[in-house]
């Protein structure tokens, strides 16, 4: 049995891009795992290491050699491998040479297509040390690096220049050459605290030695230490740290030896909107603001990458850097408020939205018309919706949004409030961008809902009209996100809207000549596909493809109606009678589709001959009286539950009744009865599309 050893690889580089570091590390580790799995080298655990200056992977209890494996190679047919005298032909000899044996050692295998030469043997597994360099090289090649760089006179390419490559299998260096550098057992600690080379005797000593060299190599251990440090520093300052996951990841990727330092800024800057302060401190400086009981405190936390002997100098340096940033923000805040938002609308005519779709002002005008129509349809205030649409993009021309693009909408809300606009209108300016991502919150105000849907739908209609719908991963106008946002808004905010009519309005407003009907159909189907992904990607939704298709076949105009039908089908499918009735629906659909008769709308009582068809007719008549009010009230789940009671009568009908009777009168009447049954189920969904069995 092969022994097990620990393996370690570390790629030492110049500072890696901080926002990409975590992803690079994860993909590198997965690439190594995949390579080991493909080579048949088992292992116990894989640990990842990532700092600004290194990517590393350690594999514990790695099988030191591939297991031997049985091989079977099929050669030429026997009639080709041997001539009439039974002597081996060149085909047999070539196959034997390929297998490394004599022709006499080859076996024969009988199959339905004749007798074939076959070679069976054992392939000796290779040593892990021989396979690891290629596995590592392949994993590095697969890293998600949009643009690789060269350095010096070397031909090698990587995300940043590589300075050392460590590769150990237990206590031995794995000989290899990567990035024109020979592998060794050397690593390097902190650039300032421990700049000299560190000799690593074995993978087990790696983390400990680096920690002595002022480097916490494990990304998540370093992240946890930073999180604890800022929590402690914030508590000491009398508040809590404002820290999201993205900022924590980025700061973790910027330091190897994190040290938290608390600093402060002038209290007068607290007059700025909180979002401006947070954006200045976080996005520009990667600082962590501190929130008190009611508002932000005039303090912040920075994570230094050095353990300074004079911490006061570090604090003063960061305070000196942030002061002009906050002063600029304060200047923008004062200057922007001197010009009301509405006065900026005219200047939007000078900002191009898309060459074929006109300016941002043109887009605002389209959104205003669409918002007015949508507001009237859902009972919102059309005047408030129109006003919000007029102001929606005006904050794009403010100095604050020019400096902090992520604050668009947020600053619109502040400036609109300052201008004396209705609270509903001001709120809508920020809510138009919601939801920004999957699972994000939705607008709280009715006007915000209207503006958000109108803005997103105008973008979708316009980009589709000029033939630039998303392809692959390319989606520069975020149509996928916008499409799902439209559907989520209408469903979750329970806005009962005829989406096809709304799409038609949006398409008609576009300044592009096209087939409006065909374009509207494309957009409707695109929105449905995004909705499909939304349900199917959620394991807790309980919705599958067949359920979605069953409802989609009925083409509900309202997304809310679509959702209600889908939930009803999901609940129906849990009933004992569901599969049998779905199968019956499929059978009925096939019968009606292939029937050549002119089928009446209603079956005639006088033409009912057998007890089974009479029983079905009577139950169907009763069900129509009871279920139609439920369907008209969109109580689909209750309706389908009632319809499930038809199962015994339907089963008996198909057991006892010959639908395609030779008598044309009987046949047409029975087909009419099935047609009535089919239409009753079709009010909710086409159950014939459900997977049975």
N, C-alpha and C positions, 0 to 999 in steps of 0.2 A: 504493500500500500504506500502511495506517495505521501511524503511528509507535507506538513502545512507551514507556510511562512507568511510573514507580514511584508507588504509591499508599500512603498512610498514614492510618489513623484511630486516634485514641486517645480513650477516654472517661475523664475524670478524675473521681474520686468520693471520698467519704469512705471510711474503712477498710472493705473488703469482707470478708465472712465467710471466715475462713481455710480452713476445711475444704471450702469450695465453690469457692475461687478457681481451682484447676487445671481443674476441670470447666467452669466458666463460660468460661474462656479457650478451651478446646478447642471448645466448642459455638459460641462466637462466631466463631472462625476457620472452622469448618466451614460455618456459615451464610453467611459471606462467600464462601467457595469455591462453595457451591451457587448463590448468587445470580449470581456471575460466569459460572458454567457455563451456567446457564439463559439468561443474556443473550447468550451466545455470545462473551464477552470472554475471550480466551485470556491466559495468564500463565505465567511461568516458575516462581516459587516464592512460597510464602506463609509468613511468619514471624509468630509469636505473641509477645505481650508481656503480662505479668501481674505486677503488684505489688499491695500492699495498697491502693494509691490509683489504680490505672489498669488498664484492659483495652485492649490495642492489637493491631492487625493491620497488617502491611505486605505489600504485593503487589508483587513485582518484575516488570518488563517486561510490564506490563499493556497490552493492546491499547487504544489511545486512542479507538477508534470501532468500533462493531459492523460486521461485514462486511455489505455489501448482500446481500439474499437474494431469490431468485425466489419469487413467490407465485402461487397459483392458487386462485381463488374460483369456486365453482359457484353459478349462479343458478337461476331458474325454468325449467321445460320450455319449449321453443320454442312449443308449442301454447298455452301460457298467456301467454307474453311478447308474442305478436303476434296481432292479430285476423284476421278472414277476409280483410281487404284487405291484410294484411301490415304494418299499422302497429303500432308498439310500444304495448303496453298500459301501465297504471300499474305493473304488476309489473316490466316491463323497465326502465322509467324509474327506479324506486326502486332497482333493483339497480345500474344505471349510476351513479346518484348516490352510492351507498354505495362504489363502486369509484373514484369521482372521475374518470370518463371519460364520453364520450358513448355513446349506445346503439350507434352505428355502429362503435365501437371494440371492442365485445364480440365474442367468437368463439363458434362453435358446436361442440359435441362430441357425436358419435354414440355411444350406448351401447346395451346390450341392451334397456334400458327406454325408449329413445327419444332424441330430440335435446334437448340442454340448452344454455342460454347459459353461457358461462364467460369469466372475465376472467383474463388472464395479465399479470403485470407484475413490477416490481422494487421492493422495499421498501428505502428508504435506511436504512442503519444509523444509530443514534443515537450521539452522543458519550458516551464513558464518564462524563465529568463530570456529564452529566444523569442518568445511571442510578445512579451510586454512592450518593447519599443514600438512595434507596429500598432499595437492596440492604443497606446498613448498618442502616437502620431495621428491615427485615424480620429480619435476623440477630439484632438485639438483642431483638426481640419474641419470638423463639423460645428465648431463654435459659431454662434450667431454674430458675426462681425460684418457689418455692412460694407466697411471699407478698410482693407488691410494696409499696413504701411511697411516700407522697407527702411533700413537704417544702415548707415555707413556704406561700405562697398559690397555688402552681402546681398544675396538673392532671396534670402528667406523673408517671409512676410508674416506679420502678426498684428494684433490690435495695438500693441506698443512694443518698443525695442526690448529684446530679451537679453538678460545679462548672465544668468546662470540656469543650469538644469540639474536638479538633484533627482537621482533615481536609485533606490535601494531595494533589494530583496533580502530581508533580514539584515545581516551584517555586511553583505557584499554589494558593491556598486554594479548595477545592471549596465553593461557597456552599450552605449548608443550615441548617436550624434543627432541632435535636434537643433534647428535654427543655427546651423554651423557651429554649434557648441557641443563639446564632449560632456557627457554626463559625469557627475562627481558626487561626493557625499557632503558637499559644502552648501550652506545656506547663509543668509545674512540677516542680522537683527535690525533694530530700529536705525534709521538713517543717521540720527544724531547720538542717541544713547549708546548704541552698540554697533558701530559701523564695520567692525572687523568681521572676517569670515568665521563662521561657526561650523565645526566638524560634527556631523551627525553620525553616531556609531550605529544606530538602528532606528527603524520607524517608530518604535515605542518611545524613544527619547525625544522625538521631534518637538512636540508641543512644549514640553518642559524646558528644553534648551532655548526655544524661541522666547518663552516667557522670561527667562533669565536675560534674554537680549531685548527686553522691553517690546515684545510683539505678542499680542493675543491672536493666534492664527485662526481660531475658529470664529467664523463670521457671527454665528448666533450667540456664542458666549460673549463676544465683544459687544454685540447689540444689547444683550441682557445687562451687561455691566453699565453701558451708557444709560439705559433706561432706569436702572436703579440709582445711578449717580444724579440724573436730572430730577428724579422724584425726591431724592434726599435734599438736593440743593434748593428745589422749589419750596419744599416744606420749611426749610430753614429761613427762606425769604418770606414766608407767610402766605404761600399760595400753592397752586398746582401747575405743573408744566403743561404747556400746550404743545402736544407732540402727536403727529399722525404717523402711520406706518411708513409712508414714503419718505418722510423727512428722517426718521430713525434709520432706515436703510441707507439713505444717502450719506448721512453723517458717519455711520458705521463703515462705509466704504471709503471714507476720507482719512481715517485715522487707524494707527496700529496700536497705540498706547493711549487710550482716552483718559483725559483728565477734565472734570467739570469745573468751570470757572463762572461765578456769578458776577454780573456787571449791571450797570444801570444807565438810564438816559434821562434827559430833562423831563420833568413832569408835565410841562406845557404841551408835549407831544401827545398826551393822553386825550387832548381835545380832538384828535383825528379819529375817524371811524375805526372801530376795532379791527375790521378786516384789512384796512390799510396798514396798521401797525404790524399785524401778524404777517402780512405778505412781505413787508419791508424786512422784517427780522428773519423770516423763514426762507423765502425764495431768494432774496439777495445775499443774505449772510449765513444761512444755515444755523441760525440761532433758535433757541427755544424760549418763546415768551412765557411769562408767568401770570396766571390769572388769580386774582383775589376773590373775595366773596361776591362782589358785584361787577367788577370790571378788571381789566388788565392792570398789573402793577408796573411801575416804571423801572422794572428790572428784567433781565433776561439771562439765559444760561448759554454759554458757548462751550463746545467740546474742543479742548486743545489736544494736539498730537505730541505734546512734550510735557514732561514733568519739570516745570521751571523752578529754579531756586528763588526767583523773584516773581511770585504770582501777581503782585500788584502791577508789574509792568505788562503782563499779559492782559490783565483786566483793563488797564488804561489804553492799551493799543486797540482793543476791540471797541471800547467806548468811543475812541477817537474816530474809528472807521464808520460806526453806525450813525454818528451825529449828523454828518452832511446828508446821509440817506434820508433820515427822518425830516431834516430841514427841507429837502427837495419835496418830499411828500406834503409837508405843511404848505409849501408855496403853491403846489398844484391844487390843493384843497381850497385854498383861498381864491386863487385865480379862476378856477372852474366855476365857482358859484356866482361869479359876477355876470355870467352869461346864462340866461335861462335855457333849459334843454330845447324848448320848442324853437328857439332862434337858431339852433344848430342844424335843423332839419334841411334847410335850403342848401347847406354846404355838403350834404350827403350826395348831392347831384355830381359832385366831383370825385366820388369814391366808387370805383368799379366793383360791382359784386361778381359778375362774370361777363365776359366780353359779349356773348350772344344774348344774355339776359338783362343787360343794362346795369345801371348804377344801384347803389344801396338805397337811394331815394326811390327808384323805380320799384325795387323789391318791397320797400315799406308801403308804397301805395297799393301794391297787390295784396299784401298782408292785411292792410286796413279793410279792403273790400271783403276779403275772405273772413276776417274776424267779425265784421258786421253781420255777415250771413250766418256764421256759426253761432254767434251770440243770440240771434233771433231764434235759431233752431232749438237751443237748449234752455231758453228762458233767462239768459244773462243780459246785462245791460249793453245794448249795441253802442251807445254813445261812449261809455267807458272803454269798451273794447276798441273802438275806432281811435280814441285819444291815445290809448296805450300803444297801438300800432304806429301812430304818428311819432311817438317819442322813443319807440323801442330801440332804435340804433343810434340815437343822438349822442349817447355817452361814448360812442366809439371815437368821437372827435375831441374828447376832453383830454387834457394833459395827463390826468391820473391814469386813465385807461391806456393811454399811449405808453406810459411807463410800466403799468401792471395790467397786461391784457387779460389776465385771469379774473380781474375784477369787473369785467364788462357785465352789465346787468345790476350788479351790486351797487356800483357807483351811480347807475341810472336811478336806482331806488332812492339813494340818499339825495341826489340832486333834484329829483322830482318832488320829494318831500319838502326840500328847501324852497322850491318854486311854488309851493302851495297846491300841488296837484292832489286829486282825491287819493286817499290811502290805498284804495283798490287799484288804481292806475299805477301808483308808485310801486306797489308790491308786484304787479304784473311784469314790470320791467326786469326784475330779477328772476321771476318765475318762468319767463319765456324760455330760459335755457334748461329748465328741468324736464325730465330727468337727464342728468349728464352722463350717467353710466348705469349698467344693469344693477337694479336694487336701490337706485338713488330715490330720494323722496320726490313726491309729485307736488305741483302747485297747490297751495291751500285755497286761493281765491278763485272765484268763477272766471273773472277777467284774465287771471293768469293762465287758467286752463285753456281758455279760448285763444289767447295770444300764442301760447306754446304750440298748440295743435296747428294753428294757421301758419305760423312761421315755419314749422317743420314740413308741413304739407306743401307749402309754396316751394321750398328748397327741393323736395323730392320731385314735384311736378316739373320744375324748371330743368333740373339736371337730366331727368328722363327725356324731356322734350328735345334736348340738344344731343341726345344719344350717348351720354356719359355715365350710364348706370354702373354700379360697382362691379369690378371683375377681379376674381382672386382675392388677394389681400389689399388691393388698391381701392380706397374709398375716401378720396380727399375731402368730400363734402359731408362725410359721416352719415350717409344715407341709411346705413343699417341701424345705427343708433337712433336716428330720427324716426325711422319707420316703426321701430319697436316702441319709441316714446309716444307716438300718436296712438298706437293700439292700447298701450298700457293706460294712457290718460283717459281714453273713451270708455275703457272697461272698468278700471279701478275707481274712477271718479263717477261712474254710473251715468255717463252722458249718452243718452239714446239718440244717436245721429245716423242718418242715412249716409254712410261713408261713400257710396258710389256717387251720390249727388254732390257731396262735398269735393270729391276728387274731380268731378266734371267741372265744377266751378273753378278750382285751382288750375286745371289744364287750360280752360278757356281764357284765363287771365294772362297766360304766358305769351311773351312777344315773339313767338316762334310758330311758323306755319307747319302743321303736322296733322295727322289723322287723329283728331281728338278722341274719338270713340275707342280706337285701338290703343292709344296711349293710356286712356283711363283704365282700360282692361288690364294692361301691363302693370300699372301702378297698384291696382286692387290686388292682383295676384302676388305682387312683390310684398305688399303689406301682409297678406295672408301667410306667405312663406316665413316672414320674420316672426309672425305670431306662432306659427307651427314650431319653430326652433325654440321659442320662449317656453312653450309648454313641455316639449319633449326633452329639453335640456334640464328641466327641473324634476329630479327623481321623486319629489313629494307631490307633484301635480296629479299623479295617477292617470294621466292621459297618454294614450299611445297613438301611433300613426293611423290605425284604422278608425279610431274614434274621431280624430281630427278630420280625416277624409270623409267620413260619413256625414259630418255636419257641413263641411265645405261644399259637398255636392249640392246642398240646398241653397248655397250662395246667399246667406243672410246679409242684408244691406247694412245692418247695424252691428259693429263689433261687440257691443254689449249683448245683443240678442244672440250672436254667435257663441259668446262665452256661456250664456245661460243654457243654450242647447247642449253645449259640450259637457257641462257639468251634469246635465240630465242623462246624457248617454253614458257617462262614466258611472253614474249611480245605477242606471238600468242594467249595465253589464255585470253588476254584482248579483243580480237576481238569478234564481235557478232556471227560470224560463228563457233567459236572454239568448243563449246559444241556439236553442231550438227555434226561437222566433227569428233570429238573424238568418239561420239556414232557410227558414220558410220564406223570408223576404227575398233571399237570393234566388230561391227556386221560382217564386212568383215573378220576379223581375225577368228571369230567363224565359219563362213561359210567355209572358206578355210581349217580350221583345221579339220572339220568334213567331208568334201567332200572326197569321195572315188575315184573320177575320176583321171585320169592322166592329169593334167592341163598343157596346152601349155604355153610357155613363153610369147607369143604375141597373142592377139586376131586377128582374120581374118576379114577384112572389108566385104568380101563376105558373111560371116555368120551372119552379123548384120541384125536383122529382124525388130525391132521396132525403132521408131524415138528417144525414150529416150536413148536407148543404143547407137544409132548412134551419138547422140549429146554428150554423155559422152565420147565416143571414140575420136571424133574430138577435144573436149576441152582438153582431156588428152594428145593427140598427140601434140597439140599446147603448152601445159604446159611443156611437157618434153623438147621441144626445148628451151623454155624460162627459165625454172627453173634449168635445169642441169648445165649450166654455173655458176649460182649462187651457187649451192650446191658444185660444184667443187672448187669454190673460197671461200668456207666456209661462204658465206653470207646467213646464215641460216634464219635469221629473215626476210630478203627480200623474200627468197624462200617460207617460210611458209605463209607470207602475200599474195603472189601471189596464192599459192595453196588454200587459203581460198576462192578464187573466184570460186572454183569448187562446192561450196555447192549447189547452185540451181540445177546443173546438177546431182549431187549425189542424192539429195532428190527426184528428178523426176525419176531417175533410179529405186530407191527402191519402188516408188509409182506405176510405170507402168510396171516393168519388173519382171517376175517370173524367178529368177536365176536358181533354181533347176528344170528346165523344164524336162518333161519326155523324150523329144528328146535329146539324148546324145550329138549330135553335137552342138545344141544350148546351152545346159548346160555347156559343156566344154569351149565354146567360151566366155560365160558370166563370167565363173570363171576366165578365162585368163584375161579378162578385169578388173575384181576386183583385180586380182593379180598385174597387172601393176599399178593400182591406189595405192594399199597398199605399193608396193615397192617405189613409188615416195615419199610417206610420210615417210617411214622408213629410208630414207637417213639421216634424222635429228633425229628422235626419234620415239619410239613406242607409238603413241597417243592412242592406244587402252587401255593403262594402266592408262589413265587419268580418274579421278572420274567425273562422269556425273550426274547432278541432285542434 
